């Protein structure tokens, strides 16, 4: 399970760093009818080179704070390392 802090309606889709133990994710889609959630899943899938079907929002469907499950692609530690290496904010 991965904790995310999502910023919808951002200028661009990106993994921007870490916030309170959660990965910060920015997406351009608005938080309307699941559009931002779908954009988050696509961004994580693209970053990890996985099919979007491997990733699912478990909790926080209508919140900025989300918990997602990644069912393929390696161990939780390996996936977290890949996502952290893709952050645009290298200060953390």
N, C-alpha and C positions, 0 to 999 in steps of 0.2 A: 504494500500500500504506500502511496506517495501523497504527501500533503502539498497543496498548492494554494497560493494567494493570487487571484486573478484580477487583472485590471482590464475591463472591457473598454471599447471605444478608444483604443490607443492609436498612436500614429502608425505603428507597424506591429506585426506579429513577432514576438521575441521572448526568449527566456532571459529575464533581466537580472536575476540574482537570487538572494535568499532573504526572507523576511520572517523573523520569529520562528525559525526552524522549518519554514515552508518555502518551497521554490516559488519565486515570483514569476508569473507568466503574464505577458501583455498580448492582447489580441485586438484586432481592428473591429471585429463584429460587436454590435450592441447586445446588452443582456436581454434580448427579446425573443421569446419562444424557443429558447435553447440554442440560439445562434452562437453565442459566446462559448457555450459548452462544446459545441461541435468544432469550433475553431481551435479550442484548447486541445481537444483530442487529435485533430489533424496536425497541429504543431508538434505535439509530443511524438506522434507516430512518425512524422517526417524527420524529426531530430534523431530518433532512435532507429530509423530505417526499418520500421515495422508496419504491418497493415493496421489501419485504424480499428479493425475489429478486435485487436488484442488489448485495447485500452477501453476502460469503462469508468464513468463517474459513479462512485459508490454513495457518496454523501455530499451535500452542499449544492444541489442542483440549482437552487435560486440564491445562492450566497457567493460572495467573493472567495470564501474559504471552502476549498473542496478537498475531497479524498478520492483518489483514483486508483484503480487496480490495473496493473500491467501483467497480463497473463503469459507473455512469451518474450523471448529476446535475451534471457539471461537472468542472473540473480538480481535481487533488489539492490545490492551493493554495486554491481556492474552498471545497472541502468542509472542509478543515482550519479555515479561518476561520469557517465556519458552526458547526462543532462547538465550537470554542473560545469562540465568543460565547454558546454555550448552557451553559457551565460554571456550576456553582453556587458555586464558590470563585473569587471575583474577585481574589484576592491575587496570582495568578501572572502 
